[in-house]
Amino acid sequence: MKKKLIGILLVLVVIVALGFYFLVLTKPRVLNVEEFSSIPRKKIVRLKIEHADKAQLLRVLILQNGKEYVVYEGKPMPEVLLEIHPKKLGLKEGEAEVVIELSRFYFLKEKYSIRSHIDYTPPLVNVVFSPYAVMNGGSGAVRVSVSEESDLKLSVKDLIFPFYKIAGNTYFSLFGVPIDFSPSDSIKIIAKDKVGNESVVLVPVRIRQKHYPVYKIELKGREKVLIPKLSSLLGEEINKSNFIQAFKKVNEDLRRENEEKISEIGKKSEERIYWSGKFLQLKNSKVVSLYGEKRIYTYGGKQISTSYHWGYDLASVKNSPVEASNSGRVVFTGFLGIYGNTVIIDHGYGLMSIYSHLAEFRVKEGDIVKKGQIIGVTDTTGLAFGDHLHFGIMINGLPVNPIEWWDKKWIKNNILPAIQSSTSR
């Protein structure tokens, strides 16, 4: 009798353990119900279900104004892809309730309920100002107003430029246009509201196609000047036997590394305006190289490497004093490979200027500088063939043509109308 009772107890223990395992430990459950808290005009949810194989039926419903709208009814899986179009379902904008039911053993139900806000009206974007035309390699500014608080960005080809708030729902963006911008590319504003509705608006601006020069530079005969520079930049012995390989490494690999560093710095700008009026060109200087030049380097007439020049080379007397082209905050001072000793100044809202091939620094990182303040002197540091200043302008890390920023009238007509209420000018 005693053995029989023990056997019954063991069977009960096994039943209880199995019941606990099936009813509690392996109970199917939905892991990301919160994704239904808001539903825009198109909502994609990857519903994740734990122990989906223990349930026989999944139902997803939306309840609104006493009506029931079926979103999904079928077999549960570990991940169920749902695409919800509230307007097509007949739902109204406003509040609703999302109900998720998991059925198992055809009589047990796990039920989840969450309040949801339905909004399928995308934000309305009004372009308040855009320039009549911009050139490839040039700059511009856009001012917009938006019907509701939104995440805004400006897309130029495959580049993204941020918008900055002026007041209320009015924003502006400074942008650059890459030199390879083609007629099939576009400049557009992308606005996404809190719920996820998105509007895309084309900026009504013409592109003036500018053709940038191409120059061939023969390196044979310049070994005496270049070999010491290449040796210093690479930290290894260079001679005529490995000269071509070393030049390619500096002009391509090191240049790419340096330009990535500059671009990274250019994307970390203060949300304020330091600058005022036109930017200054190096005093008493002659332009010796232009922005956008394609340089083809040859050795004995044979092409060995290419590069693009992302600024103006300005030459004056040896060790000429270099002025800050406009007011701003120094965000970089240091040696930067092919650019040599370099200063980068942040003028605010993505706009920066760069000064390279300097002999020395008269400022340090963090300094606030005024327009015309001496920040260094020209020299031949880096991959410079002679004493000069490499001067560049960039917007959100993209190098643009400085010539526009030396033009007071161009700034007045193309930049200030977009940003005027965010500055005291």
RODO-2510 file (C-alpha; in nm, 4 decimals, decimal comma):
residues 425
     n   res          X          Y          Z
     1     m     0,0000     0,0000     0,0000
     2     k     0,2810     0,2350     0,0964
     3     k     0,4608     0,1673    -0,2305
     4     k     0,1404     0,2363    -0,4210
     5     l     0,1020     0,5766    -0,2509
     6     i     0,4613     0,6630    -0,3285
     7     g     0,4024     0,5723    -0,6927
     8     i     0,0914     0,7888    -0,7092
     9     l     0,2811     1,0786    -0,5508
    10     l     0,5636     1,0425    -0,8035
    11     v     0,3139     1,0437    -1,0894
    12     l     0,1528     1,3600    -0,9452
    13     v     0,4922     1,5232    -0,9085
    14     v     0,5735     1,4432    -1,2730
    15     i     0,2351     1,5781    -1,3862
    16     v     0,2831     1,8974    -1,1845
    17     a     0,6385     1,9378    -1,3186
    18     l     0,5227     1,8852    -1,6759
    19     g     0,2337     2,1230    -1,6217
    20     f     0,4698     2,3829    -1,4788
    21     y     0,7036     2,3343    -1,7753
    22     f     0,4331     2,3617    -2,0415
    23     l     0,2134     2,6246    -1,8704
    24     v     0,4808     2,8502    -1,7218
    25     l     0,8346     2,7901    -1,8429
    26     t     0,7438     2,7470    -2,2105
    27     k     0,4490     2,9834    -2,2134
    28     p     0,4517     3,1726    -2,5464
    29     r     0,4783     3,5477    -2,5132
    30     v     0,5136     3,8559    -2,7330
    31     l     0,8382     4,0457    -2,6715
    32     n     0,7876     4,3806    -2,8484
    33     v     0,4284     4,4906    -2,7922
    34     e     0,5459     4,8506    -2,7375
    35     e     0,6130     4,8902    -3,1106
    36     f     0,2369     4,9390    -3,1568
    37     s     0,2278     5,2541    -2,9392
    38     s     0,2096     5,4655    -3,2572
    39     i     0,0992     5,3795    -3,6093
    40     p     0,1873     5,6042    -3,9075
    41     r     0,0494     5,5693    -4,2604
    42     k     0,2703     5,2647    -4,3101
    43     k     0,3830     5,0653    -4,0111
    44     i     0,6122     4,7655    -4,0379
    45     v     0,6467     4,5548    -3,7249
    46     r     0,8521     4,2401    -3,6867
    47     l     0,6532     4,0815    -3,4055
    48     k     0,8840     3,8638    -3,1980
    49     i     0,7259     3,5667    -3,0184
    50     e     0,9054     3,3517    -2,7628
    51     h     0,8103     2,9806    -2,7658
    52     a     0,5940     3,0404    -3,0734
    53     d     0,5783     2,6653    -3,1387
    54     k     0,3771     2,6190    -2,8184
    55     a     0,0869     2,8285    -2,9526
    56     q    -0,1622     2,7357    -3,2231
    57     l    -0,3107     3,0737    -3,3186
    58     l    -0,2004     3,4374    -3,3287
    59     r    -0,4460     3,7243    -3,3725
    60     v    -0,3577     4,0928    -3,3980
    61     l    -0,6542     4,3316    -3,3810
    62     i    -0,7040     4,7052    -3,3698
    63     l    -1,0088     4,8302    -3,1820
    64     q    -1,1468     5,1776    -3,2473
    65     n    -1,4907     5,3315    -3,1937
    66     g    -1,6472     4,9944    -3,1170
    67     k    -1,5170     4,8341    -3,4362
    68     e    -1,2660     4,5517    -3,4707
    69     y    -1,0047     4,5534    -3,7482
    70     v    -0,8102     4,2327    -3,8090
    71     v    -0,4429     4,2893    -3,8874
    72     y    -0,3285     3,9265    -3,8682
    73     e    -0,4820     3,5873    -3,7945
    74     g    -0,2773     3,2739    -3,8418
    75     k    -0,0053     3,0448    -3,7162
    76     p     0,2464     3,1998    -3,4751
    77     m     0,6148     3,2008    -3,5715
    78     p     0,9231     3,3276    -3,3861
    79     e     0,9037     3,6397    -3,6036
    80     v     0,5877     3,7575    -3,7778
    81     l     0,6204     4,0413    -4,0288
    82     l     0,3239     4,2789    -4,0155
    83     e     0,2635     4,5657    -4,2573
    84     i    -0,0147     4,7934    -4,1385
    85     h    -0,1833     5,0588    -4,3543
    86     p    -0,4337     5,2209    -4,1138
    87     k    -0,6079     5,4334    -4,3759
    88     k    -0,6690     5,1310    -4,6016
    89     l    -0,8072     4,9392    -4,3037
    90     g    -1,0597     5,2182    -4,2469
    91     l    -0,9084     5,3435    -3,9225
    92     k    -0,9377     5,7100    -3,8267
    93     e    -0,6588     5,9290    -3,6958
    94     g    -0,6598     5,9391    -3,3175
    95     e    -0,6560     5,6887    -3,0321
    96     a    -0,7055     5,3134    -3,0701
    97     e    -0,6314     4,9899    -2,8887
    98     v    -0,4095     4,7136    -3,0266
    99     v    -0,4910     4,3653    -2,8960
   100     i    -0,2644     4,0634    -2,9472
   101     e    -0,3922     3,7152    -2,8638
   102     l    -0,1908     3,3950    -2,8468
   103     s    -0,3992     3,0757    -2,8185
   104     r    -0,2649     2,7383    -2,7046
   105     f    -0,4350     2,4077    -2,6453
   106     y    -0,7300     2,5871    -2,8164
   107     f    -0,8603     2,7119    -2,4808
   108     l    -0,5739     2,8981    -2,3086
   109     k    -0,5138     3,2560    -2,4266
   110     e    -0,2351     3,5037    -2,3623
   111     k    -0,3708     3,8509    -2,4257
   112     y    -0,1797     4,1782    -2,4661
   113     s    -0,3338     4,5215    -2,4967
   114     i    -0,1681     4,8575    -2,5689
   115     r    -0,3003     5,2059    -2,6342
   116     s    -0,1965     5,3296    -2,9773
   117     h    -0,1947     5,6679    -3,1478
   118     i    -0,2822     5,6596    -3,5180
   119     d    -0,1506     5,9416    -3,7354
   120     y    -0,1109     5,8973    -4,1090
   121     t    -0,0721     6,2618    -4,2144
   122     p     0,2905     6,3373    -4,3117
   123     p     0,4498     6,6674    -4,2074
   124     l     0,3995     6,9560    -4,4495
   125     v     0,7274     7,1193    -4,5537
   126     n     0,7348     7,4700    -4,6996
   127     v     1,0577     7,5909    -4,8612
   128     v     1,0812     7,9525    -4,7427
   129     f     1,4135     8,0235    -4,9137
   130     s     1,6512     7,8463    -5,1468
   131     p     1,9124     7,9982    -5,3797
   132     y     1,8181     8,0376    -5,7448
   133     a     2,1189     7,8329    -5,8514
   134     v     2,4198     7,6548    -5,7033
   135     m     2,7232     7,5126    -5,8767
   136     n     2,8711     7,1691    -5,8428
   137     g     3,1468     7,2145    -5,5872
   138     g     2,9636     7,5158    -5,4452
   139     s     2,7612     7,5995    -5,1346
   140     g     2,4056     7,6982    -5,0536
   141     a     2,1525     7,7430    -4,7759
   142     v     1,7882     7,6433    -4,7383
   143     r     1,5226     7,7726    -4,4992
   144     v     1,2030     7,5766    -4,4328
   145     s     0,8969     7,5752    -4,2121
   146     v     0,7332     7,2510    -4,1017
   147     s     0,3743     7,1880    -3,9902
   148     e     0,4831     6,9845    -3,6872
   149     e     0,7927     6,8901    -3,4947
   150     s     0,9974     6,6641    -3,7221
   151     d     1,3387     6,5142    -3,7768
   152     l     1,4764     6,7071    -4,0741
   153     k     1,7695     6,6418    -4,3017
   154     l     1,8875     6,7692    -4,6377
   155     s     1,9972     6,5113    -4,8928
   156     v     2,2399     6,6203    -5,1654
   157     k     2,3119     6,3248    -5,3911
   158     d     2,4258     6,0666    -5,1326
   159     l     2,5318     6,3208    -4,8675
   160     i     2,3277     6,4314    -4,5662
   161     f     2,3359     6,7811    -4,4140
   162     p     2,1642     6,8673    -4,0839
   163     f     1,8976     7,1311    -4,0266
   164     y     1,9215     7,3746    -3,7355
   165     k     1,6306     7,5353    -3,5556
   166     i     1,5753     7,9094    -3,5947
   167     a     1,2490     7,9511    -3,4026
   168     g     0,9253     7,7568    -3,3686
   169     n     0,8977     7,5213    -3,6642
   170     t     1,1433     7,7157    -3,8830
   171     y     1,4822     7,5628    -3,9681
   172     f     1,7810     7,6225    -4,1948
   173     s     2,0583     7,4113    -4,3429
   174     l     2,3948     7,4988    -4,4921
   175     f     2,4936     7,2529    -4,7616
   176     g     2,7606     7,1767    -5,0161
   177     v     2,7297     7,0250    -5,3617
   178     p     2,9925     6,7648    -5,4593
   179     i     3,1817     6,8361    -5,7813
   180     d     3,0521     6,5145    -5,9398
   181     f     2,6877     6,6206    -5,8947
   182     s     2,5026     6,5402    -6,2181
   183     p     2,1675     6,6535    -6,3684
   184     s     2,0119     6,3221    -6,2624
   185     d     2,0967     6,3863    -5,8956
   186     s     1,8699     6,5846    -5,6644
   187     i     1,8671     6,8066    -5,3595
   188     k     1,5777     6,7165    -5,1325
   189     i     1,4415     6,7753    -4,7851
   190     i     1,3390     6,4695    -4,5844
   191     a     1,1060     6,5299    -4,2882
   192     k     0,9951     6,2547    -4,0510
   193     d     0,7458     6,3234    -3,7706
   194     k     0,7431     6,1602    -3,4256
   195     v     0,5160     5,8792    -3,5429
   196     g     0,7271     5,7977    -3,8499
   197     n     0,5376     5,9623    -4,1365
   198     e     0,7833     6,0934    -4,3927
   199     s     0,7696     6,3730    -4,6493
   200     v     1,0223     6,4258    -4,9269
   201     v     1,0351     6,7686    -5,0930
   202     l     1,2648     6,8648    -5,3799
   203     v     1,4517     7,1932    -5,3363
   204     p     1,3730     7,4184    -5,6344
   205     v     1,7294     7,5090    -5,7279
   206     r     1,9174     7,5006    -6,0568
   207     i     2,2620     7,3432    -6,0817
   208     r     2,5215     7,5402    -6,2756
   209     q     2,7634     7,2803    -6,4087
   210     k     3,1194     7,4021    -6,3617
   211     h     3,4048     7,2250    -6,5366
   212     y     3,7130     7,1981    -6,3204
   213     p     4,0621     7,1950    -6,4729
   214     v     4,2823     6,8886    -6,5167
   215     y     4,6612     6,9265    -6,4880
   216     k     4,9481     6,6905    -6,5513
   217     i     5,2412     6,7149    -6,3115
   218     e     5,5692     6,5510    -6,4142
   219     l     5,7615     6,4182    -6,1141
   220     k     6,0801     6,3135    -6,2898
   221     g     6,3430     6,5683    -6,1971
   222     r     6,1734     6,6539    -5,8651
   223     e     6,3131     6,3562    -5,6739
   224     k     6,5637     6,5723    -5,4871
   225     v     6,2820     6,7794    -5,3324
   226     l     6,0297     6,4991    -5,2884
   227     i     6,2382     6,2097    -5,1513
   228     p     6,3101     6,3800    -4,8151
   229     k     5,9401     6,4690    -4,7828
   230     l     5,8242     6,1159    -4,8662
   231     s     6,0781     5,9683    -4,6227
   232     s     5,9538     6,1986    -4,3467
   233     l     5,5844     6,1331    -4,4158
   234     l     5,6228     5,7544    -4,4347
   235     g     5,8897     5,7193    -4,1657
   236     e     6,1088     5,5018    -4,3871
   237     e     6,4038     5,5350    -4,6217
   238     i     6,3069     5,6336    -4,9743
   239     n     6,5377     5,6389    -5,2750
   240     k     6,5019     5,6441    -5,6525
   241     s     6,4347     5,2709    -5,6669
   242     n     6,1168     5,2928    -5,4556
   243     f     6,0278     5,6560    -5,5280
   244     i     5,7206     5,5847    -5,7435
   245     q     5,5764     5,3320    -5,4973
   246     a     5,6351     5,5736    -5,2071
   247     f     5,4727     5,8638    -5,3899
   248     k     5,1639     5,6546    -5,4664
   249     k     5,1395     5,5510    -5,1018
   250     v     5,1561     5,9120    -4,9827
   251     n     4,9368     6,0624    -5,2539
   252     e     4,6671     5,7949    -5,2310
   253     d     4,6712     5,6088    -4,8971
   254     l     4,7990     5,8852    -4,6692
   255     r     4,5910     6,1479    -4,8507
   256     r     4,2751     5,9373    -4,8032
   257     e     4,3533     5,8935    -4,4335
   258     n     4,4131     6,2685    -4,3900
   259     e     4,0961     6,3658    -4,5764
   260     e     3,8886     6,1237    -4,3677
   261     k     4,0304     6,2876    -4,0533
   262     i     3,9435     6,6351    -4,1803
   263     s     3,5920     6,5241    -4,2756
   264     e     3,5425     6,3688    -3,9314
   265     i     3,6418     6,6982    -3,7658
   266     g     3,4138     6,8886    -4,0038
   267     k     3,1061     6,6991    -3,8854
   268     k     3,1446     6,8210    -3,5239
   269     s     3,0416     7,1844    -3,5411
   270     e     2,8834     7,4111    -3,2815
   271     e     2,5212     7,5134    -3,3250
   272     r     2,5935     7,8850    -3,3275
   273     i     2,7256     8,1487    -3,5659
   274     y     3,0709     8,2979    -3,5058
   275     w     3,1349     8,4492    -3,8479
   276     s     3,0275     8,7788    -4,0001
   277     g     3,0638     8,9180    -4,3519
   278     k     3,2881     8,7829    -4,6252
   279     f     3,5850     8,5578    -4,5564
   280     l     3,9384     8,6912    -4,5994
   281     q     4,1942     8,5782    -4,8558
   282     l     4,5615     8,5642    -4,7561
   283     k     4,6943     8,9206    -4,7842
   284     n     4,8921     9,0137    -5,0957
   285     s     4,8638     8,6585    -5,2230
   286     k     4,8553     8,5086    -5,5689
   287     v     4,6379     8,2087    -5,6531
   288     v     4,8678     7,9264    -5,7654
   289     s     4,6192     7,6354    -5,7540
   290     l     4,2399     7,6185    -5,7693
   291     y     3,9728     7,4199    -5,5898
   292     g     3,8547     7,1084    -5,7750
   293     e     4,1662     7,0591    -5,9861
   294     k     4,2276     6,7036    -6,0937
   295     r     4,5993     6,6359    -6,0805
   296     i     4,7509     6,3597    -6,2898
   297     y     5,1018     6,2753    -6,1725
   298     t     5,3381     6,1276    -6,4297
   299     y     5,6898     5,9913    -6,4209
   300     g     5,8712     5,9969    -6,7505
   301     g     5,5388     6,0718    -6,9169
   302     k     5,3667     5,7660    -6,7689
   303     q     5,0720     5,8201    -6,5344
   304     i     5,1404     5,6869    -6,1827
   305     s     4,8789     5,8531    -5,9588
   306     t     4,5912     6,1043    -5,9434
   307     s     4,4309     6,3287    -5,6821
   308     y     4,1843     6,6151    -5,6437
   309     h     4,2703     6,9495    -5,4872
   310     w     4,0147     7,0575    -5,2285
   311     g     4,1100     7,4204    -5,1759
   312     y     4,3030     7,7210    -5,3037
   313     d     4,6819     7,7427    -5,2882
   314     l     4,7794     8,1008    -5,2095
   315     a     5,1390     8,2236    -5,2319
   316     s     5,2923     8,5456    -5,1040
   317     v     5,6363     8,6084    -4,9522
   318     k     5,8103     8,3361    -4,7531
   319     n     5,6605     8,2792    -4,4059
   320     s     5,3710     8,5185    -4,4660
   321     p     5,1457     8,5795    -4,1644
   322     v     4,8213     8,3818    -4,1982
   323     e     4,5011     8,5445    -4,0727
   324     a     4,1841     8,3730    -3,9582
   325     s     3,9537     8,4193    -4,2571
   326     n     3,6633     8,4815    -4,0188
   327     s     3,5785     8,4571    -3,6497
   328     g     3,5403     8,1160    -3,4951
   329     r     3,6721     7,8544    -3,2556
   330     v     3,9920     7,6594    -3,3232
   331     v     3,9030     7,2883    -3,3320
   332     f     4,2332     7,1471    -3,4573
   333     t     4,6019     7,2358    -3,4579
   334     g     4,8622     6,9786    -3,5466
   335     f     5,0560     6,7947    -3,8130
   336     l     4,8247     6,6315    -4,0670
   337     g     5,0266     6,4241    -4,3131
   338     i     5,0269     6,5677    -4,6655
   339     y     4,8692     6,8889    -4,5318
   340     g     5,1559     6,9493    -4,2899
   341     n     5,0985     7,1790    -3,9945
   342     t     4,7277     7,2602    -4,0065
   343     v     4,4719     7,4771    -3,8281
   344     i     4,0974     7,4161    -3,8590
   345     i     3,8498     7,6814    -3,7420
   346     d     3,4827     7,6135    -3,6735
   347     h     3,2615     7,9076    -3,7755
   348     g     2,9418     7,7365    -3,6591
   349     y     2,6513     7,5371    -3,8022
   350     g     2,8779     7,3062    -4,0041
   351     l     3,0945     7,5767    -4,1671
   352     m     3,4723     7,5432    -4,1170
   353     s     3,7935     7,6761    -4,2712
   354     i     4,1280     7,4966    -4,3016
   355     y     4,4833     7,6383    -4,3215
   356     s     4,7673     7,4024    -4,4161
   357     h     5,1454     7,3838    -4,4814
   358     l     5,2124     7,6232    -4,1897
   359     a     5,5513     7,6686    -4,0237
   360     e     5,4114     7,7256    -3,6749
   361     f     5,0926     7,7872    -3,4788
   362     r     4,9949     8,1103    -3,3062
   363     v     4,6740     7,9546    -3,1657
   364     k     4,5712     7,6328    -2,9901
   365     e     4,2641     7,4110    -2,9857
   366     g     3,9733     7,5747    -2,8033
   367     d     4,0845     7,9334    -2,8734
   368     i     3,8187     8,1785    -2,9894
   369     v     3,9687     8,3803    -3,2749
   370     k     3,8601     8,7006    -3,4439
   371     k     3,8555     8,7661    -3,8167
   372     g     4,2031     8,8855    -3,9194
   373     q     4,3804     8,7424    -3,6136
   374     i     4,7193     8,5860    -3,6943
   375     i     4,7017     8,2085    -3,6480
   376     g     5,0334     8,1013    -3,8085
   377     v     5,2776     8,1608    -4,0939
   378     t     5,3120     7,9944    -4,4350
   379     d     5,5738     7,7300    -4,5087
   380     t     5,6331     7,4023    -4,6964
   381     t     5,5322     7,1422    -4,4367
   382     g     5,3585     6,8292    -4,5616
   383     l     5,3541     6,7517    -4,9346
   384     a     5,4133     7,1108    -5,0489
   385     f     5,6448     7,1918    -5,3384
   386     g     5,6957     7,5539    -5,2288
   387     d     5,6061     7,8033    -4,9549
   388     h     5,2304     7,8688    -4,9706
   389     l     4,9022     7,8438    -4,7824
   390     h     4,6486     7,5751    -4,8660
   391     f     4,3131     7,7332    -4,7780
   392     g     3,9911     7,5391    -4,7763
   393     i     3,6258     7,5699    -4,6750
   394     m     3,4071     7,2764    -4,5794
   395     i     3,0438     7,2296    -4,4824
   396     n     2,9652     6,9339    -4,2588
   397     g     3,2950     6,7768    -4,3648
   398     l     3,2497     6,8290    -4,7416
   399     p     3,5137     7,0540    -4,9053
   400     v     3,3522     7,3305    -5,1116
   401     n     3,4804     7,6082    -5,3350
   402     p     3,6181     7,8915    -5,1152
   403     i     3,5760     8,1535    -5,3883
   404     e     3,2081     8,2038    -5,3017
   405     w     3,2864     8,2765    -4,9369
   406     w     3,5256     8,5561    -5,0383
   407     d     3,2328     8,7306    -5,2124
   408     k     3,0236     8,9590    -4,9875
   409     k     2,7439     8,9908    -5,2456
   410     w     2,7194     8,6135    -5,2930
   411     i     2,6864     8,5619    -4,9160
   412     k     2,4197     8,8329    -4,8952
   413     n     2,2120     8,6786    -5,1752
   414     n     2,2629     8,3065    -5,1130
   415     i     2,3285     8,2487    -4,7429
   416     l     2,1944     8,5288    -4,5230
   417     p     1,8251     8,5009    -4,6302
   418     a     1,8246     8,1454    -4,4926
   419     i     1,9923     8,2177    -4,1589
   420     q     1,9283     8,5875    -4,0934
   421     s     1,7104     8,5515    -3,7819
   422     s     1,9605     8,3180    -3,6182
   423     t     2,2262     8,5901    -3,6182
   424     s     2,2392     8,9520    -3,5119
   425     r     2,3331     9,0793    -3,8589
***
